[in-house]
Structure formats: C-alpha cells, structure tokens
C-alpha cells in the first residue's frame, strides 16, 4: 500500500476517533451563555468546566440550552396523533445525520451509487457539467460551480437533502408550514384540497406544494414548478422543469417521523429514484430555539476569497 | 501482519468517510497532513459557511506568516462550546490542523485549538 495513502488514512482516522468527550453535561435548560464567555473572552465553558481540560460535544439550541430529542431523554412516546406533524424536529440519533454533504443517505455520490443513478443522456451530461465540493464530481474550490456557493436560494428539494437540520412544522386548517434552520427558509404546503397547478407560469425556488393525508398518520406532499437553476442535492444531481418531488411523512409515533423522498424527472432520469427512505426525524422539546444558519452574501464572498485565492490559484496571500 | 494492518487502515478509512467534517466543500484543494502551528490570533471570523481563525506565526528569523485556519460552521461549533467570542486578537494559541493547502500556502483545516493555559478546544463531530 503506498506510504502516502497509509499516512492519509491514519490522519483521517485520527480525525474520526479523536477524543471528544461528553463529560458533565449541565441540566437541561441550564443557562449556557457562559460557554465561551470566560473572563478574557477565551473558549472555556464557564458554566460547566470540563474536568479533563478539553471541551465537550453537547447539543445546544439557539439560546445555548442543552437539548436532546425527547426519546433520548428516556421518555416513552405515545401513539402517533391523527393528521398532525406539528413540532420541532431534528434528525436522530445524531442531530447532524441530515448534513448529507456527500449526497443524501440513500443515494450518496460514490462510484457504486452513481452507477445506480438512472440518468438519461441529458441527465448525465448535466451532471457532468456540475463541479461540486463533494461526491464523484468533486473539484478544486476555484472550479466549483455550485449555485449555493453564491448564496443563491438553496431551493427545494435541496433544503431537505443537504444540511437538513432542525425543522419546525406548523399546521393551520389549510396549510402545513415547514420552517427550516438551514438558510432560515420556510415552505408552504397546501392541504386545503387544491391540486398542483396544471400549468406553471412562474417557476419558483421552492415550487408549488400540496399535501394529502393518505391515512391518519401519513402526509404525502407533491411539489412541482421548480426553478431549474438549483441542484437537487449537495453533489450536483440535476433537474429540469419537469421535476416532481414526492415526500412521504409518516408519523411513526408521538416522537418520530419517517421521511421518504421520491424524485421523478423524465428529462434527467429514466425512472424515479429515492434519495431518502424512512429517514428518521425525532421530536425536540417545545422550548427548543432554532438557531440561525444563514448564507450571507458578504460572508460567502469572504469565504470564497479566502479559500479560492489561497488554495487553488497560486495567488498566495501576503507572507 | 501486513494484511491485518491494511485491514485496520481500511476500516478506519471507512469509519472516517461516514461523517464529513466540512459540509460546504470537499478536500480537493487540501492534502491530509497533520500540521501544528503556534502563534498569535489576528482575527476570529465567526462566519458561514465556515469559520476562520487567522493566526500570525513568527519563525526564528522573525518572519511573520499569516495562517488561514478553517474551522467548522458556527452551527456545528456551538455544540463544542465555541462562540463568536472564543478568541480575540492577541490570544496565544496552538492550532492543530488535519490538512493543509496542496499548493503550499499557509491554510489548513482545524482539528483542535489549544489555548494558552492548555485548555483544548476540539472541533470534531460525533
């Protein structure tokens, strides 16, 4: 095995298994604003000094309160309520399980899964033109042409297939509203019986969505009318204006929703494919505050400048 | 023995691949090479999609090198106790990076930062 590969493997492995401990978590609801607020502005968590001289991995919400999915706190879920998805949800068991940097869970972009992707010739060509940060089309930073790298709206379905973090679901008599942590974006799903538009005169970043309860605990959402400039996921899967996305939200019990996503686009794909199958979202405490996660144009420009100019072009920074 | 070693390496690579540390861009411009620097914080940029710790390192000849040390997104780092006020200009830090720019420019990805008093701020994800 080449020495360089072994060294790289060990470096990656060391990253993965590095000792992040979970010592002495404060009680739920305890004020954690002291974290990072040590006198002098250093990074030590003042509220809960770690005994081993290093920081901890404690999931906190936007108000710096410790949070866990309700089921992880030991509470037993009751039965699924009827026609009700309302609550504040996050991927479980890990709150980062929905980051999907390398592609959605059931169709990541690696050689094996790309071989399964049912691209049409046009779809294959479109995919190859996308230079990505992750997946089989990974490119040096300066060559990436991801529209989200300019803070274009993330769009649908990428909002649920990349950085799916906290999402609050709110129901009204006629709508299901989804409020996402990532990019602080919302979607409106009409449940008043209307059909999706027969003719789309104005494509939208988040399309046109209707939802129907197919049984007491399952909401099926159909979305179309999507802007063609977005990518389906973080690894550059393309779509046309013929894209139809079907999301199935099955409330498994009081504390859990299983999400399945089906992609249909006859221009880009010869048959439907499933980026997510029964991906689990767990209910959080109702006092969970969803933190901001915003793509700010000025910050993104700084990011692009720092990385593109320093790591790719040879335009080295001042030394 | 060699085979066992290869198997262990392969297993670790698979494990490592399961949780990308950085979500917005990949590793095409970096090479995995653990690098440690000691220096003075010039700036702590608490920004999306990733944060940056700018550190000035002075070598024995007195030459100052401006390092750009990339860290995770704030929404991930908050769970490790980082805040927008974790570092301030003038702080003395030791920065351990897992990867550095392939083209030799002083830029890398942070694994952990060791504060002046020895306290360790890891940036790993679960």
Interface residues (C-beta under 8 A of the other chain):
Chain A: X1 X6 X7 X8 X9 X10 X11 X12 X13 X14 X15 X16 X17 X18 X19 X20 X35 X36 X37 X40 X41 X42 X43 X44 X45 X53 X54 X55 X56 X57 X58 X59 X60 X64 X94 X95 X96 X99 X101 X102 X132 X133 X134 X135 X138 X139 X140 X141 X142 X144 X149 X162 X163 X165 X181 X234 X291 X293 X294 X295 X296 X299 X300 X302 X303 X306 X307 X310 X311 X312 X314 X316 X317 X318 X319
Chain B: X6 X9 X10 X12 X13 X15 X16 X17 X18 X19 X20 X21 X22 X23 X24 X25 X26 X27 X28 X29 X30 X31 X32 X33 X34 X45 X47 X48 X49 X50 X52 X63 X64 X65 X66 X68 X70 X73 X74 X75 X76 X78 X79 X80 X81 X82 X83 X84 X85 X86 X87 X88 X91 X98 X99 X101 X102 X103 X105 X106 X107 X111 X112 X113 X115 X116 X117 X118 X119 X120 X121 X122 X124 X125 X126
